[in-house]
Amino acid sequence: MDEQELLALLWSLLPSRAYLIAAFVFGLLGMVAFYYGRKKASKRVIWLSVGLMFYPYFIGSDIRLLYGVGIAFCIAIAVSIYYPQEPKT
């Protein structure tokens, strides 16, 4: 294997720009939601935001799956914020 083939192989292993941007944006949104959840003492928002921050590490290079799971986490966080769990009395 010569140097050109090795470089082509290494470049093909890197994630695309869309993947990197989405991972950064969803991580940033997760961090903001985490701080909000800590401020409001909402464990559900805290755990959903931790999932939003770290799930891109477990998704392969499938962009559709990355966006789909990220949007699902964002919707779950929004629902948890707007409809908080009622305390049991």
Phi and psi in degrees as GROMACS dihedral restraints (atoms count N, CA, C in turn):
[ dihedral_restraints ]
;  ai    aj    ak    al  type     phi  dphi    fc
    3     4     5     6     1   -87.5    20    10
    4     5     6     7     1   179.5    20    10
    6     7     8     9     1   -66.6    20    10
    7     8     9    10     1   -37.6    20    10
    9    10    11    12     1   -64.3    20    10
   10    11    12    13     1   -43.1    20    10
   12    13    14    15     1   -66.1    20    10
   13    14    15    16     1   -38.6    20    10
   15    16    17    18     1   -64.7    20    10
   16    17    18    19     1   -43.4    20    10
   18    19    20    21     1   -63.7    20    10
   19    20    21    22     1   -40.9    20    10
   21    22    23    24     1   -63.3    20    10
   22    23    24    25     1   -39.8    20    10
   24    25    26    27     1   -65.5    20    10
   25    26    27    28     1   -43.0    20    10
   27    28    29    30     1   -65.5    20    10
   28    29    30    31     1   -40.4    20    10
   30    31    32    33     1   -66.2    20    10
   31    32    33    34     1   -31.6    20    10
   33    34    35    36     1   -72.5    20    10
   34    35    36    37     1   -19.9    20    10
   36    37    38    39     1   -83.4    20    10
   37    38    39    40     1   -15.3    20    10
   39    40    41    42     1   -74.3    20    10
   40    41    42    43     1   145.7    20    10
   42    43    44    45     1   -71.6    20    10
   43    44    45    46     1   157.7    20    10
   45    46    47    48     1   -74.7    20    10
   46    47    48    49     1   169.3    20    10
   48    49    50    51     1   -64.9    20    10
   49    50    51    52     1   -38.7    20    10
   51    52    53    54     1   -61.9    20    10
   52    53    54    55     1   -39.1    20    10
   54    55    56    57     1   -65.7    20    10
   55    56    57    58     1   -45.9    20    10
   57    58    59    60     1   -64.4    20    10
   58    59    60    61     1   -42.0    20    10
   60    61    62    63     1   -65.8    20    10
   61    62    63    64     1   -44.4    20    10
   63    64    65    66     1   -64.0    20    10
   64    65    66    67     1   -42.2    20    10
   66    67    68    69     1   -62.9    20    10
   67    68    69    70     1   -39.5    20    10
   69    70    71    72     1   -67.0    20    10
   70    71    72    73     1   -45.8    20    10
   72    73    74    75     1   -65.9    20    10
   73    74    75    76     1   -45.5    20    10
   75    76    77    78     1   -67.1    20    10
   76    77    78    79     1   -34.6    20    10
   78    79    80    81     1   -64.6    20    10
   79    80    81    82     1   -41.0    20    10
   81    82    83    84     1   -66.6    20    10
   82    83    84    85     1   -42.7    20    10
   84    85    86    87     1   -63.0    20    10
   85    86    87    88     1   -38.1    20    10
   87    88    89    90     1   -64.7    20    10
   88    89    90    91     1   -38.1    20    10
   90    91    92    93     1   -66.4    20    10
   91    92    93    94     1   -41.7    20    10
   93    94    95    96     1   -64.2    20    10
   94    95    96    97     1   -43.0    20    10
   96    97    98    99     1   -65.9    20    10
   97    98    99   100     1   -34.2    20    10
   99   100   101   102     1   -63.8    20    10
  100   101   102   103     1   -45.2    20    10
  102   103   104   105     1   -64.8    20    10
  103   104   105   106     1   -38.1    20    10
  105   106   107   108     1   -65.0    20    10
  106   107   108   109     1   -43.0    20    10
  108   109   110   111     1   -64.1    20    10
  109   110   111   112     1   -36.9    20    10
  111   112   113   114     1   -67.6    20    10
  112   113   114   115     1   -38.6    20    10
  114   115   116   117     1   -65.6    20    10
  115   116   117   118     1   -39.3    20    10
  117   118   119   120     1   -92.7    20    10
  118   119   120   121     1    -0.3    20    10
  120   121   122   123     1    57.0    20    10
  121   122   123   124     1    45.0    20    10
  123   124   125   126     1  -105.6    20    10
  124   125   126   127     1   106.8    20    10
  126   127   128   129     1   -65.9    20    10
  127   128   129   130     1   -34.2    20    10
  129   130   131   132     1   -63.4    20    10
  130   131   132   133     1   -44.9    20    10
  132   133   134   135     1   -66.0    20    10
  133   134   135   136     1   -38.7    20    10
  135   136   137   138     1   -61.3    20    10
  136   137   138   139     1   -48.4    20    10
  138   139   140   141     1   -70.5    20    10
  139   140   141   142     1   -36.4    20    10
  141   142   143   144     1   -65.6    20    10
  142   143   144   145     1   -38.1    20    10
  144   145   146   147     1   -70.4    20    10
  145   146   147   148     1   -34.0    20    10
  147   148   149   150     1   -64.5    20    10
  148   149   150   151     1   -41.2    20    10
  150   151   152   153     1   -62.4    20    10
  151   152   153   154     1   -40.4    20    10
  153   154   155   156     1   -65.3    20    10
  154   155   156   157     1   -35.3    20    10
  156   157   158   159     1   -71.5    20    10
  157   158   159   160     1   -36.4    20    10
  159   160   161   162     1  -107.2    20    10
  160   161   162   163     1    -6.6    20    10
  162   163   164   165     1   -66.8    20    10
  163   164   165   166     1   -28.7    20    10
  165   166   167   168     1   -61.1    20    10
  166   167   168   169     1   -21.6    20    10
  168   169   170   171     1   -72.2    20    10
  169   170   171   172     1   -21.7    20    10
  171   172   173   174     1  -102.2    20    10
  172   173   174   175     1    -9.8    20    10
  174   175   176   177     1   -88.0    20    10
  175   176   177   178     1   141.6    20    10
  177   178   179   180     1   -71.2    20    10
  178   179   180   181     1  -146.1    20    10
  180   181   182   183     1   -95.2    20    10
  181   182   183   184     1    19.2    20    10
  183   184   185   186     1   -82.0    20    10
  184   185   186   187     1   110.0    20    10
  186   187   188   189     1   -67.4    20    10
  187   188   189   190     1   -40.5    20    10
  189   190   191   192     1   -62.9    20    10
  190   191   192   193     1   -40.5    20    10
  192   193   194   195     1   -66.8    20    10
  193   194   195   196     1   -38.8    20    10
  195   196   197   198     1   -60.8    20    10
  196   197   198   199     1   -49.1    20    10
  198   199   200   201     1   -68.1    20    10
  199   200   201   202     1   -40.7    20    10
  201   202   203   204     1   -62.2    20    10
  202   203   204   205     1   -48.1    20    10
  204   205   206   207     1   -67.3    20    10
  205   206   207   208     1   -39.0    20    10
  207   208   209   210     1   -63.2    20    10
  208   209   210   211     1   -42.5    20    10
  210   211   212   213     1   -67.5    20    10
  211   212   213   214     1   -38.3    20    10
  213   214   215   216     1   -62.9    20    10
  214   215   216   217     1   -42.5    20    10
  216   217   218   219     1   -62.4    20    10
  217   218   219   220     1   -42.7    20    10
  219   220   221   222     1   -63.7    20    10
  220   221   222   223     1   -39.6    20    10
  222   223   224   225     1   -66.0    20    10
  223   224   225   226     1   -41.5    20    10
  225   226   227   228     1   -63.9    20    10
  226   227   228   229     1   -38.3    20    10
  228   229   230   231     1   -67.0    20    10
  229   230   231   232     1   -43.4    20    10
  231   232   233   234     1   -62.6    20    10
  232   233   234   235     1   -42.0    20    10
  234   235   236   237     1   -64.4    20    10
  235   236   237   238     1   -40.1    20    10
  237   238   239   240     1   -66.4    20    10
  238   239   240   241     1   -31.3    20    10
  240   241   242   243     1   -76.7    20    10
  241   242   243   244     1   -45.8    20    10
  243   244   245   246     1   -79.4    20    10
  244   245   246   247     1   -24.8    20    10
  246   247   248   249     1  -126.2    20    10
  247   248   249   250     1    75.8    20    10
  249   250   251   252     1   -67.5    20    10
  250   251   252   253     1   155.7    20    10
  252   253   254   255     1   -71.1    20    10
  253   254   255   256     1   131.1    20    10
  255   256   257   258     1   -73.7    20    10
  256   257   258   259     1   138.7    20    10
  258   259   260   261     1   -68.8    20    10
  259   260   261   262     1   142.4    20    10
  261   262   263   264     1   -75.4    20    10
  262   263   264   265     1   129.3    20    10
